[in-house]
């Protein structure tokens, strides 16, 4: 059953339609990410849920209550901003308790709740410090605790990790997800980072030009993209322009090799998508063997990404880095293996 419902949301600024017929049902306790490039409308959707923007049309309900036209302070929403937005003149403890104080909670309730939140974020000993005395990661933890302290119905996070360095981002996203699971709070997370969305979410909404291109689990979004945009935006994808040899049997030509996909195709040409990890450096146990020559070798740590020229078609593929086995060198001839089921038809 839906706890947060967004129905036919539209938002225009003048003649510019930023969000177009956006629909989403979120279950209680679910973690949803809105993923997309800058300007796709994801933050505008978040701001409409928060009450900072009024929809041009459509409705928003929380736990069966229509909140479309309520002010932000009437919605029981917790919000964590990209820029932390902590009060510099208040201590950590005062920042965390600020929302409770504004709501008129008794002092004897505020102190234990603040202590509970500081324990939750692992900053129990830093309550008397000021924001400038904290690291970026610590400040973001305080912003999260402040949003959670009043026990909101829904938690909204607007790219909260984008200002942090890579290691802190990974650590903090794990902490945010763990806290969200512990509290069971319904959460909407806005990000342009695919790894964040895929690793943290129960479901991902991929947005493009104001619409939800696809809504699904991280597994489905990555492995079964519904549109060409989703296929290209989420993860790394090889795109292969392949002439159709036999439309009825789904036979196409890749390089000099004819490959039968086993599904009906339109006549002419199709665009196929192939993830780098679906290609192996040896054809053993694979249905399709393709011959090519290595053009690039990129060392990425635990993974080495190579690019091979298959008669004019460049194909990227990954292999694990091992200390006792060097990767192929540029110019080396290789045979690559893949399965027909891993080839996605993403356009005709």
Order of alpha helices (4+ residues) and beta strands (2+ residues): beta-beta-beta-alpha-beta-beta-beta-alpha-alpha-alpha-beta-alpha-beta-alpha-beta-beta-alpha-alpha-beta-beta-beta-beta-beta-beta-beta-beta-beta
